[in-house]
């Protein structure tokens, strides 16, 4: 996992702030529900989730689903919710080959140093013709937030979506090296922020340190200046077979 991710996920607070802003999305089908709609999950299957975070994908623990995360804080949160997480990195999975029927990697492959290494590992632990689902972002995703950050000189820890190491633009090619039948589905959505604070909290969460009072004040003023603040999204789900 890269150095920025290690800093970002030392606690759950930064991730929680980002999830909170997405609650103001306009798509009537919430993101995590929509992702689950596209999982070919069947009873009796053993499914790996890498980078499970706080377990937001699942309303409750699911038989056969094995969540993993590199962050001790995320693993603690998963355990507190009744999951049985395994702490590991997606590019060094502690499982024998072919033991999973399916695997899920939601908005996390750009956090490993080399996404191709993680994809090779995921393919290794899947049985022949096992299924894989990944999600990520693409060009223009939440560009309005990055514009605010540039305007006030906020040093964002993450690159813009188009520059992620695993994004909507390069994901098909990266997956195609290890999987067959890659398909892409776009999630149509935008955020309509109800006020300034959720946007400021999101942007402050994207630093590798705590925001200063001056930075928070500058963010507040800049977001307030942009009335009826809307944030466009470009999120995709990819399906493939081992």
Secondary structure, DSSP 4 states (H G I P E B T S, - for coil): --HHHHHHTSSSHHHHHHHHHHTTB--SS-HHHHHHHT----TT--EEEES-TT-TT-SS--TTEEEEES-HHHHHHHHHTT---EE-BTTB--S-TT-EEEEEEES-GGGSS-HHHHHHHHHHHEEEEEEEEEEEE-TTTTHHHHHHHHHHT---SSPPGGGSSS-TTTHHHHHHTT-EEEEEEEE--EEE-SSSHHHHHHHHHTSSSPPPHHHHHHHHHHHHHS-S-EEE--EEEEEEE-
